[in-house]
Amino acid sequence: MRLGIIGLPGCGKTTVFNALTSSSAQVSDFSAVERGPNLAVVKVPEPRLPFLAKLYNPKKVTEATVDYVDVGGLTGTAQKGEELGEAFLNHIRPVDALVHVVRNFQHPLHGTPDPLGDISRVETELILADLLVVEKRLERIATERKKGKKGSPEEVRLLEQCLESLEASNPLRPLAEILDVPIMRGFSFLSAKPMLILVNQPEEDLQPLPKEITDSTMGPYLEIVGKLEMELAQLPLEEAVEFMEELGLEALAREQVIQASFRLLGLISFFTANEQEARAWTIKEGSTALRAAGVVHTDMERGFIRAEVVAYDDLEKAGNYAGAQKQGLVRLEGKDYIVQDGDVIFFRFKV
């Protein structure tokens, strides 16, 4: 899973990046033109892996990971026909989802917070960036047709649907179904990416949020105190836990954002475990056993025979795999089996 952190200058993007990744990137109001992106890889907390590690005593234990990229480049002042910086686009187009940091605190340079206005301004920039891409592609197709190249009528039809939505100032997220058509996937439209709104609150006197945010009209959201979370992220775990207890925090922002991102993207975890490795894998909810086998290794998908599946909870209650088998908790499933969150899977294959 790859997440892009975006927002307007002064919103605390890099502070949030440091909080989510335990990094110490320089905090500033500079844009991507003046500095490169901040990148970090974070392990996904997985409380079920220790039991599997104890059960199989593997040579290594591997968690799933999240890649974070923190980029500047958005100003909220883009006009139609303007391109976002190439560096911004190169780093943000490959991400799976966007984490939009929204300022809700007084800022010495940027003044009184305006969460709704900031969300709208950023959304507009994403829409305009996509509109430019669609218009250019349609123009190119028209030019090629004049030269005798037929092109793809389906691509034109789908692009025109996107154009209609974008010209009405609407993002492309509701058109996910048509954007999943193979001919459209390569565009990586920005306004089509799932978005989590992350409201950055002040350390004191938390500010109320507009109803449009709290009732999730604008999509899923979380509230965090960026500076406090950054400080907690720099502490040793024991000290951080003590401070969290004093502050009444149940979970760090980095855990909340990962969990919210899993929900946003419809992701679940399954496990493989043996004497070599116990590992957590991430897959789309609704994926088949065949697809899960391919996530582990393409050879497993190509030579798939069957999957031996046991639910993690059942395995834990049984105490071990042999006990789960004796209780009839291990199932043999075919390639069309829909993988469930927490499944421990042993793939049988031959190539």
C-alpha positions as CSV (number, residue, x, y, z in Angstrom):
1,M,0.0,0.0,0.0
2,R,1.4,3.4,-1.0
3,L,-0.1,6.6,0.5
4,G,0.5,10.1,-0.7
5,I,0.4,13.0,1.8
6,I,-0.9,16.2,0.3
7,G,-2.2,19.6,1.4
8,L,-1.8,23.3,1.2
9,P,1.3,25.2,2.6
10,G,1.2,25.4,6.4
11,C,-1.2,22.5,7.0
12,G,1.5,20.4,8.7
13,K,2.0,17.8,6.0
14,T,5.6,17.1,7.0
15,T,4.8,17.1,10.7
16,V,2.2,14.5,10.0
17,F,4.6,12.6,7.8
18,N,7.1,12.5,10.7
19,A,4.3,11.4,13.1
20,L,3.2,8.6,10.8
21,T,6.7,7.3,10.0
22,S,8.8,8.2,13.1
23,S,11.0,10.3,10.7
24,S,12.7,13.6,11.3
25,A,12.2,15.3,7.9
26,Q,12.6,19.1,8.0
27,V,9.4,20.9,8.5
28,S,8.9,24.0,6.3
29,D,6.4,25.7,4.1
30,F,8.5,25.1,1.0
31,S,6.9,23.6,-2.1
32,A,8.1,20.5,-4.0
33,V,9.9,22.9,-6.3
34,E,12.2,23.8,-3.5
35,R,12.6,20.4,-1.9
36,G,12.3,16.8,-2.9
37,P,9.6,14.5,-1.6
38,N,9.9,12.8,1.8
39,L,9.7,9.0,1.5
40,A,9.4,6.3,4.2
41,V,8.4,2.7,4.6
42,V,6.4,1.7,7.7
43,K,5.6,-1.8,9.0
44,V,1.9,-2.4,9.4
45,P,1.2,-3.4,13.1
46,E,-0.1,-6.9,13.1
47,P,-1.0,-8.4,16.5
48,R,-1.6,-11.9,15.0
49,L,1.9,-12.5,13.7
50,P,3.6,-13.1,17.1
51,F,1.4,-16.2,17.7
52,L,2.2,-17.6,14.3
53,A,5.9,-16.9,15.0
54,K,5.7,-18.7,18.3
55,L,3.9,-21.6,16.6
56,Y,6.4,-22.2,13.8
57,N,9.6,-20.6,15.1
58,P,10.4,-19.3,11.6
59,K,13.8,-17.9,10.5
60,K,12.1,-14.5,9.9
61,V,8.8,-12.7,10.5
62,T,7.6,-10.3,7.8
63,E,5.0,-7.6,8.3
64,A,3.1,-5.9,5.5
65,T,4.4,-2.4,4.8
66,V,3.0,1.0,3.9
67,D,5.0,3.4,1.7
68,Y,4.5,7.1,2.5
69,V,5.4,9.9,0.1
70,D,5.0,13.5,1.3
71,V,5.1,16.0,-1.5
72,G,4.5,19.7,-1.8
73,G,3.3,21.5,-4.9
74,L,-0.4,22.3,-4.1
75,T,-1.2,26.0,-3.5
76,G,-4.9,26.1,-3.9
77,T,-4.6,28.7,-6.7
78,A,-4.3,26.5,-9.8
79,Q,-6.2,27.7,-12.9
80,K,-7.6,25.7,-15.8
81,G,-4.9,24.7,-18.2
82,E,-2.1,24.9,-15.7
83,E,0.0,21.8,-15.1
84,L,1.0,20.7,-11.7
85,G,4.8,20.2,-11.4
86,E,6.3,17.2,-13.1
87,A,8.0,16.1,-9.8
88,F,4.6,16.3,-8.0
89,L,2.8,14.2,-10.6
90,N,5.6,11.6,-10.9
91,H,5.5,10.9,-7.2
92,I,1.7,11.2,-6.6
93,R,0.3,9.3,-9.6
94,P,1.5,5.9,-8.4
95,V,0.0,6.1,-4.9
96,D,-3.1,3.9,-4.0
97,A,-4.7,6.6,-1.9
98,L,-4.3,10.2,-0.8
99,V,-4.0,11.5,2.8
100,H,-5.2,15.1,2.7
101,V,-3.9,17.0,5.7
102,V,-6.2,19.9,6.5
103,R,-5.2,22.7,8.9
104,N,-7.5,23.5,11.7
105,F,-5.2,25.8,13.8
106,Q,-4.2,29.4,13.6
107,H,-1.1,29.9,11.5
108,P,1.2,33.0,11.6
109,L,1.5,33.1,7.8
110,H,-1.7,31.6,6.6
111,G,-4.1,33.0,9.2
112,T,-7.4,31.6,10.5
113,P,-8.2,28.0,9.5
114,D,-10.8,27.3,6.8
115,P,-11.1,23.5,6.6
116,L,-13.9,23.4,4.1
117,G,-12.3,26.0,1.9
118,D,-9.0,24.1,2.0
119,I,-10.6,20.8,1.1
120,S,-12.4,22.5,-1.8
121,R,-9.2,24.2,-3.1
122,V,-7.2,21.0,-3.1
123,E,-10.0,19.0,-4.7
124,T,-10.2,21.7,-7.4
125,E,-6.5,21.4,-8.2
126,L,-6.8,17.6,-8.5
127,I,-9.8,18.0,-10.8
128,L,-8.1,20.6,-13.0
129,A,-5.0,18.4,-13.3
130,D,-7.2,15.5,-14.5
131,L,-9.2,17.8,-16.8
132,L,-6.0,18.8,-18.6
133,V,-5.0,15.1,-19.0
134,V,-8.4,14.2,-20.5
135,E,-8.5,17.2,-22.9
136,K,-5.0,16.6,-24.2
137,R,-5.8,12.9,-24.7
138,L,-9.0,13.6,-26.6
139,E,-7.2,16.2,-28.7
140,R,-4.5,13.7,-29.6
141,I,-7.1,11.1,-30.5
142,A,-8.8,13.6,-32.8
143,T,-5.5,14.5,-34.5
144,E,-4.7,10.8,-35.0
145,R,-8.1,10.2,-36.6
146,K,-7.5,12.9,-39.1
147,K,-4.4,11.0,-40.1
148,G,-6.4,7.9,-40.6
149,K,-5.9,6.1,-37.3
150,K,-9.2,4.8,-35.9
151,G,-8.2,4.5,-32.3
152,S,-10.5,3.0,-29.6
153,P,-14.1,4.2,-29.6
154,E,-14.4,2.8,-26.1
155,E,-11.6,5.0,-24.8
156,V,-13.2,8.1,-26.3
157,R,-16.6,7.2,-24.8
158,L,-15.1,6.7,-21.3
159,L,-12.9,9.8,-21.6
160,E,-16.0,11.9,-22.6
161,Q,-17.8,10.6,-19.4
162,C,-14.7,11.7,-17.4
163,L,-14.7,15.1,-19.2
164,E,-18.4,15.7,-18.4
165,S,-17.8,15.0,-14.7
166,L,-14.6,17.1,-14.5
167,E,-16.1,20.1,-16.4
168,A,-18.9,20.0,-13.8
169,S,-16.2,20.4,-11.1
170,N,-16.8,16.9,-9.8
171,P,-14.0,14.4,-8.9
172,L,-13.7,11.1,-10.7
173,R,-14.0,8.9,-7.5
174,P,-17.7,8.0,-8.2
175,L,-16.6,6.7,-11.7
176,A,-14.4,4.0,-10.2
177,E,-16.1,1.3,-12.2
178,I,-15.3,2.8,-15.6
179,L,-11.8,3.8,-14.5
180,D,-11.1,0.1,-13.7
181,V,-11.5,-0.7,-17.4
182,P,-8.0,-1.8,-18.6
183,I,-7.8,0.9,-21.3
184,M,-8.3,3.6,-18.5
185,R,-6.0,2.3,-15.8
186,G,-2.9,3.9,-17.1
187,F,-4.2,7.5,-16.6
188,S,-3.9,7.2,-12.8
189,F,-6.3,10.2,-12.4
190,L,-5.7,12.1,-9.2
191,S,-9.3,13.0,-8.4
192,A,-10.2,9.3,-8.8
193,K,-7.9,8.2,-5.9
194,P,-9.6,7.3,-2.6
195,M,-8.9,10.1,-0.1
196,L,-8.7,10.2,3.7
197,I,-9.1,13.6,5.2
198,L,-6.7,14.1,8.1
199,V,-7.6,17.2,10.2
200,N,-4.6,18.6,11.9
201,Q,-5.7,20.1,15.2
202,P,-3.8,22.5,17.6
203,E,-2.2,21.2,20.8
204,E,-4.5,23.3,22.9
205,D,-8.1,24.4,22.4
206,L,-9.2,21.8,19.8
207,Q,-11.3,23.5,17.2
208,P,-14.8,22.2,16.2
209,L,-15.2,20.9,12.7
210,P,-17.8,21.8,10.1
211,K,-20.8,19.5,9.9
212,E,-19.9,18.6,6.3
213,I,-16.7,16.9,7.7
214,T,-18.1,15.3,10.8
215,D,-21.0,13.7,9.0
216,S,-18.5,12.3,6.4
217,T,-20.3,14.1,3.6
218,M,-16.8,14.8,2.2
219,G,-15.5,11.3,2.9
220,P,-13.8,9.5,5.7
221,Y,-11.8,11.6,8.1
222,L,-9.6,11.5,11.2
223,E,-8.6,14.2,13.7
224,I,-5.0,14.3,15.1
225,V,-2.8,16.7,16.9
226,G,0.2,16.6,14.5
227,K,2.9,18.1,16.7
228,L,2.0,15.9,19.7
229,E,1.9,12.8,17.5
230,M,5.3,13.7,16.0
231,E,6.8,14.1,19.5
232,L,5.3,10.7,20.6
233,A,6.6,9.1,17.4
234,Q,10.2,10.0,18.4
235,L,10.0,8.5,21.8
236,P,10.9,4.9,22.8
237,L,7.8,2.7,22.8
238,E,7.6,2.4,26.6
239,E,7.7,6.2,27.1
240,A,5.2,6.8,24.3
241,V,2.8,4.3,25.9
242,E,3.1,6.1,29.3
243,F,2.4,9.5,27.7
244,M,-0.5,8.0,25.8
245,E,-2.1,6.7,29.0
246,E,-1.7,10.1,30.6
247,L,-3.3,11.8,27.6
248,G,-6.0,9.2,27.3
249,L,-5.0,8.2,23.8
250,E,-5.9,4.6,22.8
251,A,-3.8,4.5,19.7
252,L,-1.2,6.5,17.9
253,A,-2.1,8.4,14.7
254,R,0.1,6.1,12.6
255,E,-2.0,3.1,13.6
256,Q,-5.3,4.9,13.1
257,V,-4.2,6.1,9.6
258,I,-3.2,2.6,8.5
259,Q,-6.4,1.1,9.8
260,A,-8.5,3.8,8.1
261,S,-6.5,3.4,4.9
262,F,-7.2,-0.4,4.9
263,R,-10.9,0.3,5.2
264,L,-10.7,3.1,2.6
265,L,-9.1,0.8,0.0
266,G,-11.0,-2.3,1.0
267,L,-7.9,-4.3,2.1
268,I,-7.6,-7.3,4.3
269,S,-4.7,-9.4,5.6
270,F,-4.0,-13.1,5.2
271,F,-1.1,-15.1,6.4
272,T,1.4,-17.8,5.3
273,A,3.5,-19.5,7.9
274,N,6.1,-22.3,8.0
275,E,9.6,-22.9,9.5
276,Q,11.1,-20.4,7.0
277,E,8.9,-17.4,7.4
278,A,5.7,-16.2,9.0
279,R,4.3,-13.4,6.9
280,A,1.3,-11.0,6.6
281,W,0.0,-10.3,3.1
282,T,-2.3,-7.5,2.0
283,I,-5.0,-8.2,-0.6
284,K,-8.3,-6.6,-1.8
285,E,-11.4,-7.8,0.0
286,G,-13.3,-10.2,-2.2
287,S,-10.1,-11.6,-3.8
288,T,-10.0,-15.3,-4.6
289,A,-7.5,-17.9,-3.4
290,L,-6.0,-17.9,-6.8
291,R,-5.3,-14.2,-6.6
292,A,-3.9,-14.6,-3.1
293,A,-1.5,-17.3,-4.4
294,G,-0.3,-14.9,-7.0
295,V,0.4,-12.2,-4.4
296,V,2.7,-14.7,-2.6
297,H,4.4,-15.9,-5.8
298,T,3.4,-16.0,-9.5
299,D,4.4,-19.7,-9.6
300,M,1.8,-20.5,-7.0
301,E,-0.9,-18.8,-9.1
302,R,0.3,-20.6,-12.3
303,G,0.5,-24.0,-10.7
304,F,-2.4,-23.7,-8.2
305,I,-3.8,-27.0,-7.0
306,R,-5.7,-26.1,-3.8
307,A,-5.5,-24.0,-0.6
308,E,-5.5,-25.4,2.9
309,V,-7.2,-22.7,4.9
310,V,-7.8,-22.2,8.6
311,A,-9.1,-19.0,10.2
312,Y,-6.6,-17.4,12.5
313,D,-9.0,-17.4,15.5
314,D,-9.7,-21.1,15.0
315,L,-6.0,-21.9,14.8
316,E,-5.3,-19.9,18.0
317,K,-8.1,-21.6,19.9
318,A,-6.9,-25.0,18.7
319,G,-3.3,-24.2,19.8
320,N,-1.6,-25.6,16.7
321,Y,-2.2,-26.7,13.2
322,A,-2.5,-30.4,14.1
323,G,-5.2,-29.5,16.7
324,A,-7.1,-27.5,14.2
325,Q,-7.0,-30.4,11.7
326,K,-8.2,-32.8,14.4
327,Q,-11.2,-30.5,15.1
328,G,-12.1,-30.2,11.5
329,L,-11.2,-26.5,11.3
330,V,-8.8,-26.8,8.3
331,R,-10.6,-26.6,5.0
332,L,-9.6,-27.5,1.5
333,E,-10.5,-24.7,-0.9
334,G,-10.4,-24.3,-4.6
335,K,-9.2,-21.3,-6.7
336,D,-12.5,-19.5,-6.5
337,Y,-12.6,-19.4,-2.7
338,I,-13.0,-15.9,-1.4
339,V,-10.2,-15.1,1.1
340,Q,-11.3,-13.8,4.5
341,D,-9.4,-11.4,6.8
342,G,-7.2,-13.5,9.1
343,D,-7.1,-16.6,6.9
344,V,-3.9,-18.7,7.4
345,I,-3.3,-20.3,4.0
346,F,-1.1,-23.2,2.9
347,F,-0.9,-23.2,-0.9
348,R,-0.5,-26.4,-2.8
349,F,0.9,-26.0,-6.3
350,K,2.9,-27.6,-9.0
351,V,4.8,-26.0,-11.9
